[in-house]
Amino acid sequence: MAKNADLIVDDRKLQVSNLDKVLYPKAGFTKAHVIDYYIRIAPVLLPHLNDRPLTMKRYPDGVEGEFFYEKNCPVHRPKWVQTAKVWSEGNQRIMHYCLANDLPTLVWAANLADLELHTSLSRKNRASDDDGVRSGPRRSR
């Protein structure tokens, strides 16, 4: 297997790297396997990610190595990766979260060894809509 490759995903060219890197040692699951898995589950996964700010939990050395959370979408992202501006009380500033709204973005995230996709409960620009957390029962009208 090639260590690096150019993939065409929905008319977008992505450079993927270290495809033979083992991310799940006990199973022998490589980065190439993760990318393949994300592609296969995308039709089911993407509707749940759509327009939801994404915190990436990245494992550059696999699940048995160090990991880090990335809330701000990396500045080295492709121009077509969409972002959402979200105010952070803790940081006292606007954060630019990635939005995994399409297959190319999902494959790009997998190439970054984003093995856990942590989304907001609310959608971009719709924090007050009915898809967030509620306290107490809903009242019928």
PyMOL commands that place a pseudoatom at each C-alpha (Angstrom):
pseudoatom trace, name=CA, resn=MET, resi=1, chain=A, elem=C, hetatm=0, pos=[0.000, 0.000, 0.000]
pseudoatom trace, name=CA, resn=ALA, resi=2, chain=A, elem=C, hetatm=0, pos=[1.234, 3.491, -0.831]
pseudoatom trace, name=CA, resn=LYS, resi=3, chain=A, elem=C, hetatm=0, pos=[2.084, 5.684, 2.120]
pseudoatom trace, name=CA, resn=ASN, resi=4, chain=A, elem=C, hetatm=0, pos=[0.623, 8.770, 0.437]
pseudoatom trace, name=CA, resn=ALA, resi=5, chain=A, elem=C, hetatm=0, pos=[-2.000, 9.239, -2.256]
pseudoatom trace, name=CA, resn=ASP, resi=6, chain=A, elem=C, hetatm=0, pos=[-4.190, 11.758, -3.989]
pseudoatom trace, name=CA, resn=LEU, resi=7, chain=A, elem=C, hetatm=0, pos=[-7.884, 10.954, -3.704]
pseudoatom trace, name=CA, resn=ILE, resi=8, chain=A, elem=C, hetatm=0, pos=[-10.712, 12.445, -5.714]
pseudoatom trace, name=CA, resn=VAL, resi=9, chain=A, elem=C, hetatm=0, pos=[-13.764, 12.602, -3.464]
pseudoatom trace, name=CA, resn=ASP, resi=10, chain=A, elem=C, hetatm=0, pos=[-16.892, 14.210, -4.928]
pseudoatom trace, name=CA, resn=ASP, resi=11, chain=A, elem=C, hetatm=0, pos=[-14.756, 16.219, -7.392]
pseudoatom trace, name=CA, resn=ARG, resi=12, chain=A, elem=C, hetatm=0, pos=[-12.414, 17.431, -4.641]
pseudoatom trace, name=CA, resn=LYS, resi=13, chain=A, elem=C, hetatm=0, pos=[-8.755, 16.454, -4.677]
pseudoatom trace, name=CA, resn=LEU, resi=14, chain=A, elem=C, hetatm=0, pos=[-7.384, 15.436, -1.287]
pseudoatom trace, name=CA, resn=GLN, resi=15, chain=A, elem=C, hetatm=0, pos=[-3.839, 14.504, -0.425]
pseudoatom trace, name=CA, resn=VAL, resi=16, chain=A, elem=C, hetatm=0, pos=[-3.818, 11.764, 2.182]
pseudoatom trace, name=CA, resn=SER, resi=17, chain=A, elem=C, hetatm=0, pos=[-0.683, 10.671, 3.990]
pseudoatom trace, name=CA, resn=ASN, resi=18, chain=A, elem=C, hetatm=0, pos=[0.727, 7.903, 6.158]
pseudoatom trace, name=CA, resn=LEU, resi=19, chain=A, elem=C, hetatm=0, pos=[-1.934, 5.480, 4.995]
pseudoatom trace, name=CA, resn=ASP, resi=20, chain=A, elem=C, hetatm=0, pos=[-0.041, 2.549, 6.474]
pseudoatom trace, name=CA, resn=LYS, resi=21, chain=A, elem=C, hetatm=0, pos=[0.151, 4.138, 9.951]
pseudoatom trace, name=CA, resn=VAL, resi=22, chain=A, elem=C, hetatm=0, pos=[-1.503, 1.803, 12.467]
pseudoatom trace, name=CA, resn=LEU, resi=23, chain=A, elem=C, hetatm=0, pos=[-4.077, 3.774, 14.477]
pseudoatom trace, name=CA, resn=TYR, resi=24, chain=A, elem=C, hetatm=0, pos=[-5.716, 0.818, 16.271]
pseudoatom trace, name=CA, resn=PRO, resi=25, chain=A, elem=C, hetatm=0, pos=[-2.811, -1.535, 17.139]
pseudoatom trace, name=CA, resn=LYS, resi=26, chain=A, elem=C, hetatm=0, pos=[-4.847, -4.356, 18.687]
pseudoatom trace, name=CA, resn=ALA, resi=27, chain=A, elem=C, hetatm=0, pos=[-6.896, -4.706, 15.503]
pseudoatom trace, name=CA, resn=GLY, resi=28, chain=A, elem=C, hetatm=0, pos=[-4.131, -3.680, 13.088]
pseudoatom trace, name=CA, resn=PHE, resi=29, chain=A, elem=C, hetatm=0, pos=[-6.469, -0.956, 11.762]
pseudoatom trace, name=CA, resn=THR, resi=30, chain=A, elem=C, hetatm=0, pos=[-4.536, 1.625, 9.695]
pseudoatom trace, name=CA, resn=LYS, resi=31, chain=A, elem=C, hetatm=0, pos=[-5.311, 5.177, 8.646]
pseudoatom trace, name=CA, resn=ALA, resi=32, chain=A, elem=C, hetatm=0, pos=[-6.319, 3.766, 5.251]
pseudoatom trace, name=CA, resn=HIS, resi=33, chain=A, elem=C, hetatm=0, pos=[-8.857, 1.555, 7.032]
pseudoatom trace, name=CA, resn=VAL, resi=34, chain=A, elem=C, hetatm=0, pos=[-10.236, 4.566, 8.951]
pseudoatom trace, name=CA, resn=ILE, resi=35, chain=A, elem=C, hetatm=0, pos=[-10.616, 6.572, 5.742]
pseudoatom trace, name=CA, resn=ASP, resi=36, chain=A, elem=C, hetatm=0, pos=[-12.335, 3.629, 4.054]
pseudoatom trace, name=CA, resn=TYR, resi=37, chain=A, elem=C, hetatm=0, pos=[-14.647, 3.190, 7.062]
pseudoatom trace, name=CA, resn=TYR, resi=38, chain=A, elem=C, hetatm=0, pos=[-15.609, 6.885, 7.087]
pseudoatom trace, name=CA, resn=ILE, resi=39, chain=A, elem=C, hetatm=0, pos=[-16.393, 6.696, 3.354]
pseudoatom trace, name=CA, resn=ARG, resi=40, chain=A, elem=C, hetatm=0, pos=[-18.583, 3.626, 3.877]
pseudoatom trace, name=CA, resn=ILE, resi=41, chain=A, elem=C, hetatm=0, pos=[-20.582, 5.050, 6.808]
pseudoatom trace, name=CA, resn=ALA, resi=42, chain=A, elem=C, hetatm=0, pos=[-20.839, 8.593, 5.420]
pseudoatom trace, name=CA, resn=PRO, resi=43, chain=A, elem=C, hetatm=0, pos=[-24.419, 8.205, 4.121]
pseudoatom trace, name=CA, resn=VAL, resi=44, chain=A, elem=C, hetatm=0, pos=[-25.565, 7.378, 7.654]
pseudoatom trace, name=CA, resn=LEU, resi=45, chain=A, elem=C, hetatm=0, pos=[-23.134, 9.618, 9.571]
pseudoatom trace, name=CA, resn=LEU, resi=46, chain=A, elem=C, hetatm=0, pos=[-23.235, 12.881, 7.617]
pseudoatom trace, name=CA, resn=PRO, resi=47, chain=A, elem=C, hetatm=0, pos=[-26.896, 13.740, 8.406]
pseudoatom trace, name=CA, resn=HIS, resi=48, chain=A, elem=C, hetatm=0, pos=[-25.961, 13.674, 12.119]
pseudoatom trace, name=CA, resn=LEU, resi=49, chain=A, elem=C, hetatm=0, pos=[-22.953, 15.941, 11.575]
pseudoatom trace, name=CA, resn=ASN, resi=50, chain=A, elem=C, hetatm=0, pos=[-24.604, 18.383, 9.182]
pseudoatom trace, name=CA, resn=ASP, resi=51, chain=A, elem=C, hetatm=0, pos=[-24.231, 22.021, 10.288]
pseudoatom trace, name=CA, resn=ARG, resi=52, chain=A, elem=C, hetatm=0, pos=[-23.038, 21.006, 13.766]
pseudoatom trace, name=CA, resn=PRO, resi=53, chain=A, elem=C, hetatm=0, pos=[-19.814, 22.622, 15.001]
pseudoatom trace, name=CA, resn=LEU, resi=54, chain=A, elem=C, hetatm=0, pos=[-17.226, 19.863, 15.330]
pseudoatom trace, name=CA, resn=THR, resi=55, chain=A, elem=C, hetatm=0, pos=[-14.572, 19.401, 17.986]
pseudoatom trace, name=CA, resn=MET, resi=56, chain=A, elem=C, hetatm=0, pos=[-11.982, 17.030, 16.608]
pseudoatom trace, name=CA, resn=LYS, resi=57, chain=A, elem=C, hetatm=0, pos=[-10.265, 14.556, 18.933]
pseudoatom trace, name=CA, resn=ARG, resi=58, chain=A, elem=C, hetatm=0, pos=[-7.088, 13.700, 17.077]
pseudoatom trace, name=CA, resn=TYR, resi=59, chain=A, elem=C, hetatm=0, pos=[-4.833, 10.713, 17.670]
pseudoatom trace, name=CA, resn=PRO, resi=60, chain=A, elem=C, hetatm=0, pos=[-1.748, 11.351, 15.493]
pseudoatom trace, name=CA, resn=ASP, resi=61, chain=A, elem=C, hetatm=0, pos=[0.059, 8.309, 16.947]
pseudoatom trace, name=CA, resn=GLY, resi=62, chain=A, elem=C, hetatm=0, pos=[-2.985, 6.044, 17.213]
pseudoatom trace, name=CA, resn=VAL, resi=63, chain=A, elem=C, hetatm=0, pos=[-5.356, 5.280, 20.063]
pseudoatom trace, name=CA, resn=GLU, resi=64, chain=A, elem=C, hetatm=0, pos=[-2.589, 4.098, 22.365]
pseudoatom trace, name=CA, resn=GLY, resi=65, chain=A, elem=C, hetatm=0, pos=[-0.644, 7.361, 21.927]
pseudoatom trace, name=CA, resn=GLU, resi=66, chain=A, elem=C, hetatm=0, pos=[-1.247, 10.943, 22.977]
pseudoatom trace, name=CA, resn=PHE, resi=67, chain=A, elem=C, hetatm=0, pos=[-4.371, 12.699, 21.692]
pseudoatom trace, name=CA, resn=PHE, resi=68, chain=A, elem=C, hetatm=0, pos=[-5.534, 16.286, 21.607]
pseudoatom trace, name=CA, resn=TYR, resi=69, chain=A, elem=C, hetatm=0, pos=[-8.775, 18.180, 21.085]
pseudoatom trace, name=CA, resn=GLU, resi=70, chain=A, elem=C, hetatm=0, pos=[-8.972, 20.713, 18.286]
pseudoatom trace, name=CA, resn=LYS, resi=71, chain=A, elem=C, hetatm=0, pos=[-11.867, 23.142, 18.476]
pseudoatom trace, name=CA, resn=ASN, resi=72, chain=A, elem=C, hetatm=0, pos=[-10.646, 25.755, 16.035]
pseudoatom trace, name=CA, resn=CYS, resi=73, chain=A, elem=C, hetatm=0, pos=[-10.653, 24.371, 12.530]
pseudoatom trace, name=CA, resn=PRO, resi=74, chain=A, elem=C, hetatm=0, pos=[-7.004, 24.119, 11.443]
pseudoatom trace, name=CA, resn=VAL, resi=75, chain=A, elem=C, hetatm=0, pos=[-5.751, 27.078, 9.404]
pseudoatom trace, name=CA, resn=HIS, resi=76, chain=A, elem=C, hetatm=0, pos=[-4.171, 24.619, 6.950]
pseudoatom trace, name=CA, resn=ARG, resi=77, chain=A, elem=C, hetatm=0, pos=[-7.614, 23.268, 6.014]
pseudoatom trace, name=CA, resn=PRO, resi=78, chain=A, elem=C, hetatm=0, pos=[-8.676, 23.197, 2.378]
pseudoatom trace, name=CA, resn=LYS, resi=79, chain=A, elem=C, hetatm=0, pos=[-10.549, 26.326, 1.290]
pseudoatom trace, name=CA, resn=TRP, resi=80, chain=A, elem=C, hetatm=0, pos=[-13.735, 24.317, 0.753]
pseudoatom trace, name=CA, resn=VAL, resi=81, chain=A, elem=C, hetatm=0, pos=[-13.990, 23.134, 4.388]
pseudoatom trace, name=CA, resn=GLN, resi=82, chain=A, elem=C, hetatm=0, pos=[-16.860, 25.094, 5.899]
pseudoatom trace, name=CA, resn=THR, resi=83, chain=A, elem=C, hetatm=0, pos=[-16.642, 26.594, 9.384]
pseudoatom trace, name=CA, resn=ALA, resi=84, chain=A, elem=C, hetatm=0, pos=[-19.004, 28.007, 11.993]
pseudoatom trace, name=CA, resn=LYS, resi=85, chain=A, elem=C, hetatm=0, pos=[-18.268, 30.972, 14.217]
pseudoatom trace, name=CA, resn=VAL, resi=86, chain=A, elem=C, hetatm=0, pos=[-19.148, 30.200, 17.844]
pseudoatom trace, name=CA, resn=TRP, resi=87, chain=A, elem=C, hetatm=0, pos=[-18.582, 32.445, 20.853]
pseudoatom trace, name=CA, resn=SER, resi=88, chain=A, elem=C, hetatm=0, pos=[-16.566, 30.784, 23.609]
pseudoatom trace, name=CA, resn=GLU, resi=89, chain=A, elem=C, hetatm=0, pos=[-17.209, 32.038, 27.133]
pseudoatom trace, name=CA, resn=GLY, resi=90, chain=A, elem=C, hetatm=0, pos=[-14.156, 30.170, 28.406]
pseudoatom trace, name=CA, resn=ASN, resi=91, chain=A, elem=C, hetatm=0, pos=[-11.818, 31.671, 25.823]
pseudoatom trace, name=CA, resn=GLN, resi=92, chain=A, elem=C, hetatm=0, pos=[-13.646, 35.001, 25.568]
pseudoatom trace, name=CA, resn=ARG, resi=93, chain=A, elem=C, hetatm=0, pos=[-13.426, 34.948, 21.785]
pseudoatom trace, name=CA, resn=ILE, resi=94, chain=A, elem=C, hetatm=0, pos=[-14.995, 33.632, 18.614]
pseudoatom trace, name=CA, resn=MET, resi=95, chain=A, elem=C, hetatm=0, pos=[-13.950, 30.086, 17.730]
pseudoatom trace, name=CA, resn=HIS, resi=96, chain=A, elem=C, hetatm=0, pos=[-14.059, 28.798, 14.151]
pseudoatom trace, name=CA, resn=TYR, resi=97, chain=A, elem=C, hetatm=0, pos=[-15.278, 25.199, 14.312]
pseudoatom trace, name=CA, resn=CYS, resi=98, chain=A, elem=C, hetatm=0, pos=[-15.136, 22.846, 11.324]
pseudoatom trace, name=CA, resn=LEU, resi=99, chain=A, elem=C, hetatm=0, pos=[-18.416, 21.686, 9.812]
pseudoatom trace, name=CA, resn=ALA, resi=100, chain=A, elem=C, hetatm=0, pos=[-18.321, 18.128, 8.450]
pseudoatom trace, name=CA, resn=ASN, resi=101, chain=A, elem=C, hetatm=0, pos=[-21.149, 18.654, 5.974]
pseudoatom trace, name=CA, resn=ASP, resi=102, chain=A, elem=C, hetatm=0, pos=[-19.839, 16.530, 3.127]
pseudoatom trace, name=CA, resn=LEU, resi=103, chain=A, elem=C, hetatm=0, pos=[-17.786, 13.467, 2.276]
pseudoatom trace, name=CA, resn=PRO, resi=104, chain=A, elem=C, hetatm=0, pos=[-14.601, 15.330, 1.272]
pseudoatom trace, name=CA, resn=THR, resi=105, chain=A, elem=C, hetatm=0, pos=[-14.509, 17.078, 4.662]
pseudoatom trace, name=CA, resn=LEU, resi=106, chain=A, elem=C, hetatm=0, pos=[-15.093, 13.779, 6.458]
pseudoatom trace, name=CA, resn=VAL, resi=107, chain=A, elem=C, hetatm=0, pos=[-12.206, 12.148, 4.550]
pseudoatom trace, name=CA, resn=TRP, resi=108, chain=A, elem=C, hetatm=0, pos=[-9.996, 15.185, 5.267]
pseudoatom trace, name=CA, resn=ALA, resi=109, chain=A, elem=C, hetatm=0, pos=[-10.778, 14.839, 9.005]
pseudoatom trace, name=CA, resn=ALA, resi=110, chain=A, elem=C, hetatm=0, pos=[-9.992, 11.108, 8.897]
pseudoatom trace, name=CA, resn=ASN, resi=111, chain=A, elem=C, hetatm=0, pos=[-6.637, 11.910, 7.304]
pseudoatom trace, name=CA, resn=LEU, resi=112, chain=A, elem=C, hetatm=0, pos=[-5.914, 14.112, 10.341]
pseudoatom trace, name=CA, resn=ALA, resi=113, chain=A, elem=C, hetatm=0, pos=[-6.535, 11.043, 12.537]
pseudoatom trace, name=CA, resn=ASP, resi=114, chain=A, elem=C, hetatm=0, pos=[-9.721, 12.594, 13.889]
pseudoatom trace, name=CA, resn=LEU, resi=115, chain=A, elem=C, hetatm=0, pos=[-10.974, 9.365, 15.393]
pseudoatom trace, name=CA, resn=GLU, resi=116, chain=A, elem=C, hetatm=0, pos=[-13.702, 10.904, 17.559]
pseudoatom trace, name=CA, resn=LEU, resi=117, chain=A, elem=C, hetatm=0, pos=[-16.203, 13.355, 16.102]
pseudoatom trace, name=CA, resn=HIS, resi=118, chain=A, elem=C, hetatm=0, pos=[-17.607, 15.503, 18.906]
pseudoatom trace, name=CA, resn=THR, resi=119, chain=A, elem=C, hetatm=0, pos=[-20.436, 17.722, 17.679]
pseudoatom trace, name=CA, resn=SER, resi=120, chain=A, elem=C, hetatm=0, pos=[-22.444, 20.448, 19.290]
pseudoatom trace, name=CA, resn=LEU, resi=121, chain=A, elem=C, hetatm=0, pos=[-26.033, 19.606, 20.215]
pseudoatom trace, name=CA, resn=SER, resi=122, chain=A, elem=C, hetatm=0, pos=[-27.181, 22.663, 18.278]
pseudoatom trace, name=CA, resn=ARG, resi=123, chain=A, elem=C, hetatm=0, pos=[-26.703, 23.463, 14.633]
pseudoatom trace, name=CA, resn=LYS, resi=124, chain=A, elem=C, hetatm=0, pos=[-24.788, 26.381, 13.188]
pseudoatom trace, name=CA, resn=ASN, resi=125, chain=A, elem=C, hetatm=0, pos=[-26.727, 29.634, 13.619]
pseudoatom trace, name=CA, resn=ARG, resi=126, chain=A, elem=C, hetatm=0, pos=[-29.678, 27.793, 15.219]
pseudoatom trace, name=CA, resn=ALA, resi=127, chain=A, elem=C, hetatm=0, pos=[-28.784, 27.447, 18.874]
pseudoatom trace, name=CA, resn=SER, resi=128, chain=A, elem=C, hetatm=0, pos=[-32.302, 28.358, 19.968]
pseudoatom trace, name=CA, resn=ASP, resi=129, chain=A, elem=C, hetatm=0, pos=[-34.067, 25.825, 17.716]
pseudoatom trace, name=CA, resn=ASP, resi=130, chain=A, elem=C, hetatm=0, pos=[-35.555, 22.567, 18.953]
pseudoatom trace, name=CA, resn=ASP, resi=131, chain=A, elem=C, hetatm=0, pos=[-32.451, 20.449, 18.376]
pseudoatom trace, name=CA, resn=GLY, resi=132, chain=A, elem=C, hetatm=0, pos=[-30.669, 21.628, 21.518]
pseudoatom trace, name=CA, resn=VAL, resi=133, chain=A, elem=C, hetatm=0, pos=[-30.907, 20.557, 25.129]
pseudoatom trace, name=CA, resn=ARG, resi=134, chain=A, elem=C, hetatm=0, pos=[-34.089, 21.348, 27.013]
pseudoatom trace, name=CA, resn=SER, resi=135, chain=A, elem=C, hetatm=0, pos=[-34.599, 21.467, 30.725]
pseudoatom trace, name=CA, resn=GLY, resi=136, chain=A, elem=C, hetatm=0, pos=[-37.970, 20.086, 31.715]
pseudoatom trace, name=CA, resn=PRO, resi=137, chain=A, elem=C, hetatm=0, pos=[-40.791, 18.507, 29.752]
pseudoatom trace, name=CA, resn=ARG, resi=138, chain=A, elem=C, hetatm=0, pos=[-42.182, 19.920, 26.536]
pseudoatom trace, name=CA, resn=ARG, resi=139, chain=A, elem=C, hetatm=0, pos=[-45.596, 21.500, 26.763]
pseudoatom trace, name=CA, resn=SER, resi=140, chain=A, elem=C, hetatm=0, pos=[-48.082, 20.807, 24.012]
pseudoatom trace, name=CA, resn=ARG, resi=141, chain=A, elem=C, hetatm=0, pos=[-49.967, 23.728, 22.521]
for i in range(1, 141): cmd.bond("trace and resi %d" % i, "trace and resi %d" % (i + 1))
show_as sticks, trace
zoom trace
